[in-house]
């Protein structure tokens, strides 16, 4: 095992249950909560995207007159997606740094 300042490193791959269902068998409870948090976050972002799409469709059909409401929904979805991509980039960068150590 690798050691940093006298502590052993125990690294496991992090995979959402929805992507690789067979890979999560035997994962400890605290690891499972991270996977659940990750899945919940992705589902929330998806809901924001769907809401924004519905708002745009309603605006196009003339069901919504308030353009601000539609723009706010679209911007919320855009910001949430951008934040998710930044978090993904940080995770990938951290993974690459760990690989370089090995």
N, C-alpha and C positions, 0 to 999 in steps of 0.2 A: 504494500500500500504506500501511496505517497504521503508524505508528512509535511505539514507547515507548522512551524513553531511547536513541535511535539504533539500535534493533533493529527490523527488519521483522517483521511478524506474518504468518505463513502459516497460515491457519485452514482446516481441512477438516472436513466433517461426519463424525461417527463413527456408523456404522451396523453392527449385527451382521450377519454374513453370512447367518444364518438368516432374517432379516427381509427384506432386500433383496439377493438374490444378484447381480443385474446391477450393483449400485452399487459392488462391490468390485473390479471389473476394473481393473487398473493401479495398485492401491494398493501403496505401498512396503512392504518387508519389515518394518520396525520398526512401521509402522501395522498391519500384519497381525497382529503378535503381540499388540497391544492388543485387536483384535477377537477373537482366539482366547481371550485371557484373559477378556474379557467374556462370551463364549459359554460357556466352561467354568464360570464362576461361576454363570451362570443355570442350567446343567445340574445343577450340584451342589446348588443350592437346590431344584430340581425333584426331585432324588433324595431329599433330606431330607423334602420334603413327601410324596412317595410312600411312603417308609418309615414316616412317622408315620401315614398313612392305613392302611397294612397292619397296623401295630401295634394301632390302634384296632379294626380289623375282627377281628383275632385275639382281642383282649380281649373283644369282644362275643360271639364264638363260644365263649369259654371255653378257648381254646388257650393263652392267657397268663394266669398268675395274678398276676404281679408288676405292679401298677398303676404303680409308680414307673418302671419301664422304659418304659411307654407314655407317661407324663407327660414324661419326659426327652426322648423322641423328638419329642413334640409341641412342647415348649418350644424344642428346637434348631431345628426347622423354623420356628417363629414368630420366633425371634430372627434367623435368617438372612434371612428374608423382610423383616423390619423394617429390617435393616441395608441390604439391597438397595434398599429404598424410600428410605431416607435418602440413599444414594449417588446414586440417580436424581434426587432433589430438589436435591442440591448441583450436579449436572451441569446441570440445567435452570436453576438460579439463575445459574450461571456463564455459560451460553449467553445468558441474558437480559441480563446485564451487558455481554457482548461486543456484543450487538445495540444496546444503548443508546450504546455508544462510537461506533458507526458513524454 
